[in-house]
Amino acid sequence: MLRRSILLLMCSASLFGQKYTGPQPEKTDLVYLVHADNLLATEAGDAKEEKRKDDVVAVVPGATSPAATPLASPIFLIRADKINADALEIYKMEVKSGHREVVLSHKNKPVAKPIVPSVTKVGDDLYKIEVNQELPNGEYSITPTGSDVVFCFRVY
């Protein structure tokens, strides 16, 4: 009976209590792309909101992000302090006139459709963020819901 209880406890711990043992993020509140045993910091910044005729657009300077991945379904890590990892969303951005942008609303109606990733706590303040669909090549940003903070990356 005791052996069965110990075995059951060990199996439960292996299923539910696994801790992440891979590379660790250097900084808190910065999203990192996972590339095998390496972490690549995403491009952190702030999107500027612009009003154009009937549209509200979030704009990020620069035509392309230096953080790039060949993976169509990338995995990310974040050591969260001030950012709520469960509130992260991904948006596809369009390149226009040397900057990246996403139309948030048109005539006061939401337009941008977020890609909601799967977020798993893998340590005390460490979260794994997985995209559950294939992303076509292009520019993307990860942002906490309702925030101007962006973590940009590119799929190629």
N, C-alpha and C positions, 0 to 999 in steps of 0.2 A: 504494500500500500504506500509506504513512504517512498519507494523507488518510483512508483507511478506518479506520485505528486511532484517529485523532483523533476522527472522527465517532462511532465506537462508544463511545469514552470519554466524549464529550459527552452522548450519549444515556443511557448508564449513570448518569452524574452527575445528569442531570435526573430520572431515575426513582427513584434510591435516595438521593441526597444532598440532597434539598430541605430547606432549613431553614425554620422557621416565621418569617414576617415580619410577623405581625399584632401586636395590642396585647400588651404584656408584663405579667405579674403583678407587682404591687408587692411582695408579701411571699412568702417561701418557706413551704412546707408549709401553704398555704391553697389550697383548691380554688375556682376561679373559673368561673362560667357564661360562655360565649361568646355574646354578642348582637351579631352583625355585627362592627363595629369597636370594640365596647366589651366590657369585662370587668366582671362583677358578682360580688363576693365572696359565697360561700355563708356561711351562719350557722355559725360554728365553735363547738364546745362539747364537753362530755363527757356521755355518757349514763350515767345511774345505773342500776345493776343492782338489781332488786328481786325478792325471792322471794315468791310469792303461792301459797299452797296447793300445787298441783302444777306451777305455772308459774315460769319465770324470764323476767323482762320487762326490756327496756332502755327507760328513760324519759328523755325530753328535755322540759324545761320549756317552757311556752307552747303555745298551740293551733295556731299557724301560723308558718311561717318568713317573715321579711321578704325573703329572697332568692327571687324568683319568676320563672318563665319560661312563656311561652305555648307553647313548643316541646315536643312530645310525645316527641321523640328528641333531648334536649339534648346539647350538646358542652361539655366542661369543659377547663380548663388547670390544671396545677399545676407550680410550680417546686419540685421535690422536693429536700430536704436530708436530713431525718431520716425522712421517710415514704417507704415503698417503693410507688411508683405502681402497680406490677404487682400489688400485694396489695389494691387497692381493690375494694370491693363496694358495691352499692346495695341498700337495703332500703326497701320501702313501709312507711310508718308509719300507724297509726290514731290518730285524735284521740279522747281520752277524758278527761272531767273537767278540761278546760283544759290538758292536756299531750298530747304525742305519744309513742306507744309501739309497740314491736314485741315479740311473744312469741317468745323465743329457743328455749325448750324447754318441753315438757310431759311430766311424769313422766320426766324425765332423757333424753328423746328430742328431737333437734333438730326444730324446727317451721319457723322462719324460712327462707325460700328466697331466697338472694341473687340479685340480677341482676348477672351478671359483665360488666362493660363491656370494650370493646376499648381497650387502652392502647398508644399509639404514641409513641416518643421522637422529638421534633421539634427538639431542641436539646441542648446539653450537659447541662443538668439540667431541661429543660422537656419535659413530657409532655402529650399530647392524650388525653382520655378521652372515648370515644364510647359512647352507649347504642345497642345494636343492635336495639332493639325500641321500640315505642311505649309510653310510660308513660301510664296513665290519670290524669286530674286527681287531685291529692292531695298529701300530704306524703311526703317521701323523705329518707333520709340516706345519705351516702357515708361509708364507714368502712374503715380498714385491717383486714384479717382479724385477729381476736383482740384488737382494741383497743376502748377506750371512747371514743376520739376520734371525733367525728361532724362532718360538714359537711352541714348541712341545707339543703333547697331545696323549693320548691313548684312543681308544674305546675298551671296553671290554664287 
